[in-house]
């Protein structure tokens, strides 16, 4: 292969990754080890969880299919992943003095990916993880002797009050340090009370605390080689390491699975708006290239570098197009345990959506729970629909609005890569074939998230045909009931009108007037 400038930059270097157990973090580990085989070591900050040590959690993580390519082609590379016991929500990141000294002595590139992605998280939890955690990591980075790049993973929606987002930082409405102090001394009940007014105009604590974190990162420039990367909504992998790889049901994947299983049949969405999504492998390739661009050159820019990793500047697809193409693929590759025929739709009218929620979500849910009660089975559909609606309320903020992202820095980044790096660390959205990508996305959600083998597809296709008949019978019965109610209402109204007329005619005044 031709010489890789990115691989040369990482040769012999030690890297620190936070959030390595997350969706993007795992893909980042795999790509660094595969694309930069001569890097020295990758330290990952891992906390103990459910009585499992950092080492045990790392061993279990490396067994998933995501790392099959490394196991088959470069098995020794996995030995370069060194878990370090730590927690970004604790002082000093929960590091022992020895681990802290070793990291500050050896690490020259930092990827800060750790964050809570729960849009509905309480403010205290979001601040501790997204804002204060970033500040603690920056303090650790200040002691790194040979730091070349500190890549902070933000989000393209951290300034969602702006319709147009440029590749620069914006001042936060309040001092992030003040917010960190407030959540420390204020009790959670009082904090929950003031949260809506405090985070305005943000719709949730996630975007608000990520905005505060950007301000903290920006404050360290130019003392530290910091850079901010803002991907839009991250979706399953396009090509690497596995087409369709995904390990969670967040965002659009949750909608895909919910719609495919017939649980979600209406979505409040503006179909003509652009779907601001980015495949995870393209986003990770961009992160690695950004680290190279930041650390490989001695000259420092005048302002902190910011990259909007968004597709709209190069390729646009609307939510309506995603639904149209995705629905056809789901029909051809249905999920197991489908509750209802997946025939949902998006509606721009909030009123129409709410009506559909009543008749298409909750009414069938009550019917199914009633049947389960008759057969002495555990009821779950109504409870599930309440959870679905809570999730939809959060997501619909992003599907009923449109932003314009400036991506000049991101677009020019690929042009600066050598031909070999352009092939290895690809970020070309125009090369993504929509239907092929959606096909792998559906199968990826099926295999990797839901653990449904592809061998069950023939059976699921037969079940889908049965559900189609049931759905059409239900629709016919519903409309017949509606017509019956209208006719019954009309007969009743006509009868009441006749009775009222007779009563009026019986009144002496009316009778006398009519006789004249």
C-alpha positions, 0 to 999 in steps of 0.5 A, a space after each residue: 500500500 502507498 504510504 499513509 501520513 496518518 499512520 505515520 503520525 500515530 506511529 509509536 504514539 500512545 493514545 487516550 480514549 474516553 467513552 471507549 465502551 460507547 457506540 462511537 468509542 468502540 468503532 474508534 478503537 477498532 479503526 485506530 488499531 486497523 488503520 494505524 497498526 504501529 501506534 504504541 498503545 491505547 489507554 481507555 478510561 473504564 469504570 467498574 460496573 455491576 461488580 465487573 472490573 475495568 479489565 473484565 469489561 474490556 475483555 467482554 467488549 473485545 469479544 463482540 463481532 465488531 472486532 472480528 476483523 482485527 482478530 482475524 487479520 491482526 490479532 496482536 493489535 488487541 493487546 495494545 488496548 490497556 484499560 485504566 480504572 477511572 470515571 470522568 464524574 469523579 475528581 481526578 477522573 478516579 485515577 490512581 497517582 501512578 496511572 495519572 503520572 503514566 498517562 501524562 508522561 506517555 499520551 500525546 493524542 486524546 479522543 474525548 468521546 465520553 458523554 451521557 446521550 440520554 436527551 431526557 437526563 436530569 441536569 445534575 447527571 448531564 452536567 457531571 458527565 458532559 460538562 464537569 467531566 470535560 473540565 476534569 479531562 482538560 486538567 489532566 491534559 494540561 499535565 501531558 508533556 507531549 500532547 499533540 491533539 485533544 479531540 473533543 467530540 461534541 454534537 452539531 445540535 449543541 447550538 440548536 437555537 441557531 438556524 445556521 451553525 458555522 465552524 466556530 465556537 459561540 459564547 455560552 449564555 452562562 459561565 459553565 463553571 457557575 453551572 457546575 457549582 450550582 449542581 453541586 450545592 443545590 438539591 435535585 428537587 430544586 434543580 429539577 424545578 429550575 431546569 426548564 428555565 435554565 437550559 432555555 432555549 435548549 430542548 434538553 439537558 444533553 445539547 445544553 451541557 454539550 454547549 457548555 463543554 464546548 466553552 470549556 474546551 475553547 477556553 484552553 486554546 491556544 494553551 492546549 492543542 484542542 479541536 472540536 468535532 461536531 457530528 450530526 446524528 450518528 447512524 450505523 456503519 456504512 462499510 467498516 468494520 461491518 456494514 450496518 454495525 450498530 449496538 444501540 436503539 438510540 435515535 433513528 434506529 429506535 424509530 426504525 425498529 419501533 416502526 418495523 415492529 408495528 409499535 410506532 405508526 405515527 411520527 411528528 415529522 416534516 418529511 421535506 426537511 433534510 435528515 442530518 445523519 452520518 454513518 459512524 465509520 465516516 464520523 470516526 474516520 473524520 475524528 482520526 483525520 482531525 487528530 492528524 491534521 491538528 497534531 502533525 503541523 507545527 503552525 497553530 491557527 488563530 482560532 480553535 479549529 471546529 469541524 461540522 461533520 455533517 452531510 448536507 453540504 455534500 449530499 441531501 436526503 429528506 426524512 420522507 425519502 428515508 421513510 419511503 426507501 426504508 419501508 420497502 426494505 423493512 417489508 422485504 426483511 421484516 423483524 421478529 415478534 412484529 406486533 402489528 403490520 408496519 404501515 406507519 407514516 409521518 405527519 407534519 400536523 401535530 393535531 393529526 399526529 396526536 389523533 393517530 397516536 390515540 387511534 393507532 397507538 393506544 387503542 390497539 394497545 388497550 385491545 392487545 392488553 385486554 386480550 392478554 388479560 383474558 388469556 391470563 398473560 402479562 400486559 405490556 402494550 399500554 406501558 410500552 406505548 407510554 415509553 414510546 411516546 415519551 421518547 418520541 416527544 424528545 426526538 420530534 424536536 429534531 424532526 420538525 426543525 431544520 438547520 443549515 450547517 457550514 462544513 468548509 473545514 470538514 469538506 477541505 479535510 478530505 482534500 488534504 489527505 493523501 490518496 491512500 489516506 483518502 481510501 483508508 479514512 474515507 469521509 465522502 458522503 456522496 459515495 454512500 448509496 442510500 438504498 444499499 446503506 438502508 438495507 445494511 442498516 435494517 439487517 444490522 439492527 436485526 442482527 447486532 441489536 435485536 440478536 435476530 438471525 437472518 435464518 428467520 427471515 422466511 418465517 417473518 415474511 410469512 407472518 408479515 403477510 398474515 399481519 397485513 390481512 389482520 391490519 386490513 380487516 381491522 381498518 375495514 371494521 374501524 371504518 364500518 364502526 365509524 360509519 355506523 356511529 355517524 348514521 346512528 348520530 344522524 338518526 338520533 339528531 333527526 329524532 331529536 329535531 322532530 321531537 323539538 318541532 312537535 313540542 314547539 308546535 304545542 305551545 299556545 303562542 306558537 300555535 296561535 302564530 301559525 294559525 294567523 
